[in-house]
Every structure is written in structure tokens, then in C-alpha cells.
Amino acid sequence: RGTLPSLLTAIADGTVTATPDKPGGPPPTLTKPYRFLLTATDPDDLRDLLPGLPDALVHDLLSGGGLPAAVHDAAIGSTDERAWVAVARNAGLDIRDLARLVAKQLPAVDAAAYRNVRSTPSLRRTIAAREPLDADLRAELLQNSDSQLLRNADRRTLAPLLVSGDPELVACALRFGCRKTAQQYAYVRVWERNGPDAVRALLAASGTGTATQIRNRIEAALKSGTGPADLRASGEPYEDPATLPKLFQTRTSRTTVRDLVHEPYAHDFPLLMSAHRESRFATEAIDDLLRHEDATDEDRTSLRLAMINSFRGHHRIAVDIDPAEWLRTEGFGRAGSWANEAVAHGVLDPTLLVDVAYPARDVVSGTTGFDQDAVLAPMRIRLAELTRTHLAGHAEAFAIALGLIDTFEASLAELITIAAQAAGPPPAAEELARDAAAALEQALREAASATEEPVEAPPTTAKPTKRAEILPDERTKLSAADFVRAVAESAGSASGAPVEIPVPADPAVLASLVDVWVGNAPGYEYPSWVYEACFASASTQPRVALGRRVFDEVVANDLIDRGEPEVLAALADNASLEEVTVQRLAAVRAGTPAPRPDEYPPSERWPVPSRPSSFLRWTGDNHRENGRGDGLAEAAYRHGILGPTELLDALPTVALLPLPSAWRNRIVGDRIRTAAEALVAQRLGTDRELWLRALTAMYTGAQSEPLPTFLSRITEPVEPVEPVEPNEPHETAEPTEAAETAASAPLTWDAVSSHERVGFDRAAGFGSKPYRWQWPAGRLLLLAGPEALAVLLPELGPDAFSTLWAFADFVGYHSGEESNALIDYAFAAPDRSALHAVAWADRSRDTRTRILRLDDPELNATLYQVCDRVLDAPYRRVILSRVPQGRTGSGPGDLLAWDPVLREHLLRNVRISADTLPELRARIEAADVEVIEHAVRLLHKKASLTEQLIAIRGLLRYGGADRITDLVEQGRLGATAARVVVKALRQADPETTLTERIDRERTFDKLLVKLRRCTGGYYADVLLTAGHPHDWDAFLAEHAREPFPSAVWHRLVAHPDSPPRALEPGRLHPTIAREAGLRSAAHARAAVAHGHAALGDVDWYRFVDRAVEAELLTGRDLVHEARGAGTVLNWVAEAVHRIEVPDAIRLAGIEAAEEIASLATTRLGVEQEAWDRVFAALAGNDSTWDREASGSTIAALLSR
């Protein structure tokens, strides 16, 4: 407890005595005081002191943290090998000092240097080429043979192994990947060091890591008597120092240069620098040379200038010119990024941007890109100094400076000086004082008037940005108005005499309703009451709107007959009219009378919607001509003109497998696929022979026929086909020839199997997919149901399921919103091989939950391998807990067995990195004492206090209490954790004591503080999955007090436990809102009630369909809860009219229509004024009605 000088005196006198350690207590923490003494010790004394310090203290002092260069130099110059190893681990060590340590050629030092993050590729190659390699380092590198670790491996640690000559280490590098020339050189090194048998072993172990071309070349060399010499002669001259400089001069591709950096070229640094000065290297090469162990301070300065100047212009050869000289000799231009880099690296004084850089206008315009603190702050100080000196109180000088800035060609400093000189002497002090007093009086008056005005309270939710603003839905206003009138008329007529519902009395409202594309009009045609109202209106405004949009030629000619100039001008803007009508319109507008075309005579009735056959023909023609037709099909389906099964006749079979992307992005796309699956199941069922004939026909011209026709050819005898009628959608097909070709094709299962097999391995996952995969039969198989797949896949040979799954992914079938029979088949299959593939590839929450409920240790092991995202932490916890999910456990000891492969993986030594750290932290919650202890030893100081306490609690819970003392005494726990653990062990119930402390460390308040510091979603996910309790009422109250950053709030709402009220405040990304809205009925009601998505787009309609199908929304909910009355009315109208719609959607539409009819009858009746309010609101002509706001429901609309 005394002072430091007295302590040092007592140590020198020998009068200080050590305090005995408490039994079982943690060792004293000496690192901080010793580190302080270390920095104050003379280097010569330090070299003598190090050998007498304990091992643990030497490691803690030198292996981490910032230390003076003198300390590093003393440690390297000492004779203590422990100091060499420790300082080689220090990430703050200069790379040149690290090279000095590597030169000592000690395996333990080499291992520490290899693991150091500052180590360069060339230095690591030097270490890898030595023999013997440190045993622990070799074992660590060999773990990369595990496919799971290889996915997270680092090229910086694996690529140097190519020069090792060790077949096992080289195999790891080859499997990670490198260029073919490097592969060949690696084989040469193995051959020269270990002989041809090692080469053969490497060929077998590397698998697909060795390219086929190189494999063939190596096998040929093994048969030759001069194999190594032949391979060297045909390979890259890696050992020639002149090779790499030439390549760096000629290669500019980023990928190629990165490959060159990591490949085993000999480095002659002076030669590299000389070549760089002749012809500037690519940025990636310069970046590597900057960190090179042979680079001198002068070399680094030159390279750093080249790197900085690359921001100014890649075309320059004089790359190491001084930035200040560059400012004097060249205009500034758009060099903001260059200035930031130059200032950041200390090679440019930011005040020179004011004093030297020219022209002034470029510097001023570049300030938006300058770094605020490093560049702009010194510039402001310099500008303020110049302004005070030359412009203070001189309004005329200010005006001159502002007027000259756009044309002045010199610097800002010169501009200010010249402006002051041009303006003459500044005003006298008395005049300045009078002006200042007047300005102060004016400011006081303005401030007094401002205090009398009411001050609005700040908003409680985050204000949406302009990017987040959503345009109102203008497409549904006419269909909504028409549907309300229709249900009101129907309800009124059902009670007796026909009821006549008013039409809009305001011409502006009627014109706004008419102003929609005809495809958005109900039934793909304007209703008759719209035509009647437009032609009967005393104003031309409705007819002008109709003229711009009219699609029917008869109506267009009726408008021409009226001869109204405004309407004629509107018709001239209509690009959908046919040529004869356009010619007549031009003649009438020119003053020449023109008769009405004979093909469009006057009609006594208004146009009616087109026939379904016409839409079918138009859709088919459009698809054949330009590959589209999706818009017509969408309109025909949503208006109830055509059903999905009928639309199958508009497309060839091959176009359904899968549908074109434009079709998949339509509402009708999902329904067409469902109809196709149902039709295939109905026609082919599970009959092997029928399926074989159908799959064989996919390789013939029959695939160009529509699916119904295609299946008829398969299931019915081949008969002559009568010619198709003109104007039918398939008039270009040749069904007779296609059918005959299909009938004559060979019927074998081998013929319809994929020639490209994609296997699946539990450890490595799926094999690689072909670049261009042609498998016509596979496309038809994607329409098969699980029952049919159970019959067909065994006939298609081994790897049939994994191949079909990979093919489905290749053609884009796994979109997340489409039903997938492959998953259902996998869960019903007699063996679990298919389920392993599903567990590996399908990331959906439902599928993973189903897999966990099977309580299969092997499946859990497969799932654990791919749960590598932050949001996957809950799945890993469940797997590591080994608690049964498909049944109720009988007690704490009722745990699932470990899968041996997973347990072996959990007990491996893993190099701690940003990729592996989250998974290591998850291991401390495993229900296995060995796994927990191993994780604690690996993590050491990387584990937080809470994580260490959770690990100790796990050891107590699962029978590992005897291991705790070792962990404490060996210092594997932090000092605080060790004290807490020792104290808990003295209690009667240590597990409860630890649990209480863990709960205090993981309180909600601490979570809230940490979330407030978050700015990105990733760290918010880490915190939300860390085990803290979640108080959602407090979350919502805190967000109302001060909104969380958008990314953080989105993660909170996306959490599976977030309540429906979380969907209410602020603006959410539509995807987050839709996913949350499908959790429960309350979530669905909140999602449709608040403004989180653009109303009327495909995603909104799909969400409502899915919510209604899942019985989360009812028709009454849509009337009384859903915002956007016009859009919701349109959905209800479509739900009633659509063909082959699911029963749940039909029933919800009927329920909503009945509720709307009741509200319209009781609250509107036939009163013109009441209906005008409804029409104006739907048309967007009522400023008191917000069509997009929460509360803009159908019930509110009809109750106004």
C-alpha cells in the first residue's frame, strides 16, 4: 500500500516479504505494474532481468500491448528464448524485427511468427520451407483438412504452405485453391523433398484441389525418368528474382496481382523497387511491398507516396512526387480523396490546401469530401486567420471575394488577399461599431418575436427520410369505387326494387377516377357507369381524361364525333389507338371532315370486357414474340377473366420449368406453378411408365407444346391432330410431329437421368454445379409431388436427390415463397441422406425447426456446421444443449447422444479469428464438460466475464467440478471471474450463486446501454442473441423517448419474440414488416394497419394472400383494420372474382364484401353528398383524407 520508491527500496534491502496466496485463489495480477517498470528500465538491465521472470509473466508482458521499440529490441537481443517467442506473438512488432526473430531459426519462434497477424506472405514462406516445422503449428495447420474449417480458412496462412514440400500441408493449401502454375510448383517441391511416393499421396489427398490439367501432367511425369526436371522446365520460374518484377509491371487485374502476392516467387526487394520506379505497380502490389520485411524507411516513404498519389491519377509515371509540389504544379481538380489520404499519412499539411492549392473554386467544391477533423478543421482555422487579417468588417472586400471565386485561378489565400487590396482600406472603427450595434438590435427584435410563437415538441419517432417516402397507390381508385358501388347496388336490390347508386358529381373527381391504365380498370374495361357519366357531364374534364386513357376504338370515335378541341388534343396523346382512328383524328383536328371507320360503327351499348379466349390468344402471342405476356396474364387473372389452369395453355411446357423471372415476380406466377403441379399430379400420378414417357418427351419437340397438350400426348394414344383454329394461342406449334417424336424416343431411365451428377457429403456439402446445366427431364421433375418423387428418384440412380436439389437451385426454384416438394420428400424418405442435404442447404426457420424436432444427433451435427451466421446462434445453442426438442425430457440427465463427428470438431484446436470466435463462444454452453473446458482454454482472455461464469456453471451442472480448480490455478480465467468462482465454490449451492451473478451481468439495462452504442445491425444481432432478457415494453418506451438507429430497430422488430406493437412506431423496411406480420394474427393486423410498405405492389398483395391463407387475417380485419381503403377494396374485389383462388381467400373476400355492403347501405344509402365524399377520397381529391395513413380503413372511409 506504500509508494513505488519505498517498494523498490524495500526490494533492494531484502526487507519486503511476499504475501502467501490464498488456497485456491487466483494468482496475483502483476502485468500492469511490471509493464510500467518495463518501459522505465534501461535496455541493458532489461536483458539481464528477463531470464529471472516467471514464464507466465514473460508471456503476458511481451506478447501483447504496445511497448517501446527499445523493449522489443532488448527482448530480441536477449538470450532468453521465452522472450523471443513472446515478442514474436506481439502484433505491434515491426515486421523487420519479426524477420530478425525468424532469422534465429528456432521452431517455437517460427510458430509464433507464423501466427502473428503482421507476418507477410514472404516471411511465412520462409518459415514453411524450413524443416522441421514446429509440431503444434503443423497440427494447427493440418486442421484445415477439415472442410468446415477450410471454409473459414485464411489464404494468408495456407498459401505459404505450397513451398513446404510436406504432402499433408500442401494438400491443405491445394484444397483451399490456387492457380495451376502454383499447383505444379508445389508438386515439384514435394517431389524434391520427399520423393515420388509423396507426390502420389498428394494426388490422392488433394482431390479436386488439383486441376485436371495439372493432375494429368503430374501423372505423366511420374511415369517419366526425368519427372522433376520436366515439371520445372514447363512451369513458372518462381525461383528467379527477375520474374516477379516483370509480372508486377504488366499485370493490373486486382485478382491476378493478389494471386502473385501470395504465390512463392523469389523476392529481391531492391530489384522490385527499381522496377516499380520504372513502371508503377498496381495498388495491391504496392500495399504488399509497404509491409515487406526488407523495405527500408526510404522505400516505405516512396511506396506510401505512390499509394497516395494513385488517388490523384493512375496514369502518372512520377508516382513519388511530393504532395506539396503537386499542389504547386497542377490544378486541384477533384482530388478530395487524395488530400484525405495525404493528410492521414502525414505527408501533406492541410493548410496548404488554403495557401497553395488552385484554383480556389475546385478547393471549395471539394470540401464536401474532405475529412472533417483531419483536413477541414485546420483549413477553417487558417481561413479564419486570413479573414480576420484581410476581410474583417470589410463588406465590400467580402463581396469582391465571393464574386471572384468562380473565375479566380489562384489559391484561396491569394483570393482573399487580392479581394482586400481591390476593395481599398477597410472602414473606420466608429463606422464598424455603428453597423454592429444596428445588427445586434435587429437580432434582438427577431429573437423576441420568435419567443412569442408556439414551439412544437420534437417527434417521438424517427423522421422518415426522403428515400423512405412512399407514393400513394393510384392504380386502384377506379376499381375500388366501382366495387363499392356494385356491392351497394347488389345489397339494395336484394331487399326489393333496384337501387341506383349516385355517380361522382364533381367533374374533377370523375376525371381523376378515369385517369388509370385500362389494365387496372375492373374487368380490363371501364365500367358502363363511367362512360355514361363522362359523356353526360357538362364539363369536358372527364372526357379529356377518358381521351388520354381510352382503349376501345368505338368509344374513341364517339369522342371524335363530339368534336371538342380539348378532348381531341387528349386523344392525340393516346398512343394505344389504332391507325385508322389516328388518321381520322388527325384529319378532324386539321379541319377536314372524316367519316367514321366502317369497322367501328356506333354502338347502342357500352363496351364489355373482352372474352377469355382473346386474352389467352394475346398472352400466347406476346410470349412467343418477345418472351413476355406476364402483364396481360396478371391482369386477366386478377380481374377474374382467366384462371391459372387456363393460362397454362398460353405457355409452352418448357417455359413453365421454371417460369421466366418476369412471371415469377407477378401474383399469378405462384398460382400458375400450383396449377401446373396439380395438373401433373392428376395426369401422371405415381405411374412409373407414364413418368418415363413424359421425361423422355422433354428431350423432343413436345416440350414446346402447352402443358395440358403435352400431358395429353403422354396419357392418351397418339392420334392425328386436326389443324388448330386461326387466332388460337398455339397456331405455330406442330403437335403431330412432336407427338410422333416423343413416341419414338427410347424409354430408359438412364436416358432421362442427369449426365452431370452433384453429390453430397456431410462434411463438404454439395459438389460443384455445371456452368451450363442442361437437364430437360429435371425441369419436369421439379413439378413432381413428394409421392411421385418417392417412386422416381430411386430409378434415377445414386445422388438423384442431391442432383435434383442442386438443379432446382441452379434454375432458381428455391425462392422461399414457393412450396417445395423436395423438402416434404426428404422428411418422408426412408433414410436420412436426403435430410442431411436439406439441413445443409435450406436456411428457413420452419425447416430447421422440423429437423431439430427429429432429435437425430447426425442431423444436428450437419445443421451445426452450416449455422454460421449471428442469427443462427439459437440453433447452435439448442444443438449444444442436447435437450430433446421432439419430446418432453424426463429430467436434466435426459440428453441426446453426441454425434462423434461433431464432438470431434468441438474438441479440435482452432486458431482464434473473427470468423471462428462466435462459434468458440457458443461452445461454452455445450452439455459436455470436455467441450466446455476446451473452449475456455482456447478462448482464454477472449471470453467475457459472463461467458467464463457460464462455462463454470456448465462444468458444475454436467459433472466437471474437479476441472474448475485447474482452470483457476492455471490462470485460464480472468482475475474477476476467478474471484467470483472461488467465492461461489464456498457456498452451499454454487450453481445458484453463479446463476445469480450471471443474471446481474446480463440485465436488461446493460443490454439497453449496449444497444444505444450500436450503429449497425450486425452488433445488434450479437447482443440480442447473447442471452440478455428482453423487456419489450421497455424497448418500445425507450424507442418512443429517443428512436434507435434504423438498423438496430429493424433487428429488434425482426426478433422472433417482438410483440405486435413493435410494428406500430416509425417506418420499417417492408421486408421486415412482412416477415414479422406472419407470426400471429395480432402481428398481421398490426402489419396491415401501419405504413411499412408501398400499397398496391406485388409484395403487398402476396403478403395479404399469405396472411389470409394462414387464417391470420379475416375479411372483417381487412375492412376495419387495414390501412389504404382503395387498395384493400381492390384486393377484396379480386378475391371475389379471381378463378381457382384458395378457399380461405375466397371466404375472406366474401366476408369483407358483405361487411362493406352493410356499411355502405347503413351509412351512405343513396345520398349524393355522402357518396361524393367517398369518391373524392378514393380519387385523391380530398385533402382531409390521407389514403396511405394508418386509420385510412374501409370502415373509416364509409363512415365519413
Number of C-alpha atoms within 10 A of each C-alpha: 4 6 7 10 9 10 14 12 12 13 12 10 9 9 9 12 8 5 6 6 10 8 8 14 16 24 14 9 12 11 17 11 10 15 18 12 12 21 15 12 15 13 19 13 11 19 20 14 14 20 16 9 10 10 13 13 16 22 20 17 22 26 22 16 12 14 18 12 14 15 21 24 15 19 25 23 16 20 14 17 16 21 26 29 25 24 31 35 25 25 19 19 24 16 22 16 17 29 20 14 21 24 13 13 13 17 20 21 25 30 23 23 29 27 17 21 13 19 25 25 23 20 20 24 23 20 27 27 17 15 12 11 19 19 12 13 16 15 13 14 21 17 20 23 18 13 18 16 17 18 12 15 21 14 17 16 21 27 26 26 29 31 26 22 26 24 27 20 24 27 29 27 29 26 19 21 18 19 14 19 15 24 23 23 24 25 31 26 22 25 22 13 14 14 14 18 13 19 24 17 13 24 20 12 19 20 14 13 19 24 18 12 10 16 19 12 16 22 14 12 17 17 9 11 9 10 19 21 12 15 18 16 10 12 16 16 17 18 12 12 16 17 16 23 21 15 14 23 17 13 15 15 11 13 10 14 20 14 16 19 21 22 25 24 21 15 19 14 18 13 13 21 20 12 18 22 16 12 18 26 27 22 18 19 21 20 16 16 21 19 17 23 19 16 18 14 10 9 17 16 16 18 26 22 20 28 26 24 25 18 17 21 12 14 9 13 14 13 24 19 13 16 21 17 10 15 18 15 12 11 18 24 16 15 18 22 16 20 28 21 21 24 17 16 13 9 17 19 17 22 19 19 25 22 21 21 25 25 21 28 19 20 22 15 12 17 14 11 15 19 17 13 9 14 24 19 15 18 21 13 12 18 18 13 13 19 18 11 12 19 23 17 19 19 14 17 24 18 13 17 22 13 12 16 19 13 10 16 17 17 24 26 21 18 22 23 17 16 21 24 14 12 17 11 11 17 13 10 9 9 10 14 12 11 11 13 11 10 11 12 11 11 11 11 10 11 11 10 9 11 9 8 8 7 8 6 6 6 11 15 15 16 11 12 8 7 6 13 11 13 9 16 17 21 22 25 27 27 28 26 24 24 21 25 19 16 20 27 20 14 19 21 13 11 9 8 8 12 16 13 18 16 18 24 16 16 18 18 23 26 21 22 30 27 23 22 17 18 18 20 23 24 22 22 18 28 18 13 13 21 17 12 17 23 17 12 16 10 13 19 20 27 28 24 23 30 25 23 23 26 21 18 20 20 20 24 22 16 21 22 16 11 14 14 14 14 22 23 16 16 28 15 12 16 12 14 17 11 9 14 19 19 12 19 25 16 14 18 17 9 8 11 11 14 11 18 14 8 9 16 13 15 10 6 7 16 16 13 13 13 10 16 15 13 22 26 17 19 25 27 22 18 17 17 9 8 15 18 22 23 16 17 27 21 23 26 27 25 26 22 22 22 22 24 20 17 24 22 21 26 24 23 25 18 17 20 21 19 20 15 12 13 20 19 14 20 21 24 22 19 21 22 22 17 20 23 17 16 18 21 16 10 16 20 16 19 12 14 13 16 25 21 23 26 26 24 29 22 17 19 18 31 25 20 25 23 24 18 18 22 23 13 24 23 15 8 10 14 10 11 11 8 10 14 9 8 13 17 25 22 15 11 16 16 25 18 15 19 26 18 15 26 20 11 14 13 17 13 16 11 16 22 22 21 11 14 20 21 18 21 14 19 14 14 19 18 14 12 16 13 7 7 13 13 17 20 20 20 22 21 20 20 25 24 20 20 16 21 22 18 14 20 16 12 16 16 14 13 17 20 25 24 22 22 23 25 24 20 14 15 13 14 20 15 10 10 10 14 14 18 17 24 19 16 19 22 18 15 16 10 10 15 17 22 22 23 25 24 27 23 16 16 15 10 11 9 15 18 13 14 21 20 13 15 19 18 19 18 23 26 24 23 26 22 20 17 19 17 13 18 15 15 20 15 19 23 18 17 25 25 16 19 21 19 18 14 10 9 13 9 8 9 11 12 14 18 12 19 16 12 14 17 15 11 18 20 15 14 16 19 17 13 12 9 16 15 16 16 19 22 20 18 23 29 25 23 24 21 22 17 22 28 23 17 27 24 16 20 22 15 14 15 22 15 19 16 20 28 24 20 25 28 24 22 26 18 16 16 12 17 16 10 15 22 17 12 18 21 15 12 19 22 26 18 17 11 20 26 15 15 25 18 14 17 17 10 11 9 10 18 21 13 18 21 14 12 16 19 14 13 16 16 14 17 16 13 19 18 10 13 20 16 13 17 14 15 17 15 18 24 20 15 17 18 16 16 13 18 14 17 12 15 13 13 18 20 12 15 19 16 12 14 20 22 17 18 17 22 23 20 19 23 20 20 16 11 12 20 19 19 15 24 28 17 17 19 22 23 14 16 15 18 26 25 16 24 24 21 17 17 19 15 25 28 24 24 30 28 23 24 26 23 23 17 26 19 14 13 18 19 17 17 19 23 20 17 24 25 17 14 15 19 27 20 23 19 19 29 24 20 25 26 29 29 30 30 29 24 27 26 23 25 26 23 26 22 19 21 20 15 19 14 12 20 27 22 17 23 25 19 20 26 25 17 20 25 22 17 20 25 17 12 16 20 19 18 11 14 13 17 25 18 21 21 28 23 24 28 25 19 16 15 9 8 17 16 25 22 15 17 20 22 27 26 22 15 22 20 15 13
